[in-house]
Amino acid sequence: MSHLLPTYANFPLTATRGEGARLWDSEGKCYLDFCAGIATCSIGHCHPALTKAISDQAATLIHCSNLYQIPQQKELARTLVDDFVQTPGKIFFGNSGAEANDGMIKTARRFGHARPDKSGDARYEVITFNQSFHGRTLGSMAATAQTKIHQGFDPLLPGFRYVPFNDIEALQSAINPTTAGIMLEPIQGEGGVNEATPDFLHKVASLCKEHDLLLMLDEIQCGLGRTGTLMGWHAICPELKPDTISWAKGLGGGFPIGAFYVSNRAINQEGTELSALMDAGSHGSTYGGNPLACRAALAVLNEIQSSQLTANAARQEQRIRTAVESWNHPAVTAIRGKGLLLGFALNPDNFNVPAETPASIHLCKALMDAGLLTVPAGPGTLRWLPPLNVTDSEVDEALKILKNTLDSLS
Ligand SMILES: Cc1ncc(COP(=O)(O)O)c(C=O)c1O
């Protein structure tokens, strides 16, 4: 009998060892890992630079309270702002994606107090989008516009309004005097690998300007090189200047860390910076930004930059698209996503399975049997999220397994 809460409907695979894009289970079977911790192991399993950074730091200082100065935290914040976002701002470190999003939502509330509506009441509402996924805390769950995630947890945290993704008219009519921000994933990961269109992102930014709203990007799955660009939105609408950005997953390469960025832009005529609203005592986390997590993340970001992994992600996307499109396979109706956040839209009629079994899970299981780990993104999409340093031969091997499996299931 298990003593674990049964919150995960997981597969009967026990991972015991990893190296690069390979994972071994307790039976000794080797898999090609195109799940990579669901976009977390961004530089592959047990990358020597990451392993060394963690073990060196663990032997020196694991934890230090935020009561004191933490140089690794300052260096990581500088790297994220100067090298990745490239627009002045400040960073807060936490431990997960949901927590990072909660911090962004708190920033929107602070902004709504600093910039109230015409009658002087604080604004508080954040608009999010159908099929989004922002996490499982009370705040990030309420931000997530999927009823299956909310089931049995009401009353939800108030202050969210949901609209269809890529629907600018619906967004426009949802904006009201209480609105403080618009929050979105430039590419929705869990919701099915759905890309925001360039036009939509562009118009969202214009609406934010017009109505004095925060533009809040959740880059937890799509950020930090995954889309073949440094930032996820760069792959769609590079001129965007978000007010807040959240990260987790790939940031630590498997070591738990989350973060959010707040821009330094002036929010009033006195020149108050947005980032100044999150002042001393407004937010905190005991573990957030500890030396060990920050040192791990610095090793990951350094590897992404020095080995030009964004370029590899962009190149592998083209190789994958070219190969899969050339098959013209009746089981795959479209390829969505950017870089190495790719979703294969599946034709359910092509899979000989009972109607209640989602095609994505059926295919995922068959691929696992064949030695390739992947992730469903909703019932009709199979997701690939390999490490950003996946090689040509690993991609070729995965393509071969996918093709053979699709043929055998059709
Ligand atoms: C876009 C996005 N936001 C937030 C989260 C939540 O992150 P975490 O599981 O680290 O809390 C996820 C996790 O899948 C995600 O994909």
The ligand as an SDF file (V2000), in Angstrom:
LIG
                    3D

 16 16  0  0  0  0  0  0  0  0999 V2000
    3.2930   27.5090  -18.1970 C   0  0  0  0  0  0  0  0  0  0  0  0
    3.3690   26.9380  -16.8200 C   0  0  0  0  0  0  0  0  0  0  0  0
    3.1660   27.7440  -15.7720 N   0  0  0  0  0  0  0  0  0  0  0  0
    3.2490   27.2860  -14.5070 C   0  0  0  0  0  0  0  0  0  0  0  0
    3.5130   25.9550  -14.2440 C   0  0  0  0  0  0  0  0  0  0  0  0
    3.6080   25.4770  -12.8190 C   0  0  0  0  0  0  0  0  0  0  0  0
    4.9370   25.2180  -12.4960 O   0  0  0  0  0  0  0  0  0  0  0  0
    5.2820   24.3260  -11.1890 P   0  0  0  0  0  0  0  0  0  0  0  0
    4.7890   22.9470  -11.4700 O   0  0  0  0  0  0  0  0  0  0  0  0
    6.7790   24.4250  -11.0810 O   0  0  0  0  0  0  0  0  0  0  0  0
    4.5950   24.9660  -10.0370 O   0  0  0  0  0  0  0  0  0  0  0  0
    3.7120   25.0770  -15.3200 C   0  0  0  0  0  0  0  0  0  0  0  0
    3.9460   23.6340  -15.0770 C   0  0  0  0  0  0  0  0  0  0  0  0
    3.6530   22.8060  -15.8980 O   0  0  0  0  0  0  0  0  0  0  0  0
    3.6410   25.5830  -16.6240 C   0  0  0  0  0  0  0  0  0  0  0  0
    3.8260   24.7880  -17.6920 O   0  0  0  0  0  0  0  0  0  0  0  0
  1  2  1  0
  2  3  1  0
  2 15  2  0
  3  4  2  0
  4  5  1  0
  5  6  1  0
  5 12  2  0
  6  7  1  0
  7  8  1  0
  8  9  2  0
  8 10  1  0
  8 11  1  0
 12 13  1  0
 12 15  1  0
 13 14  2  0
 15 16  1  0
M  END
$$$$
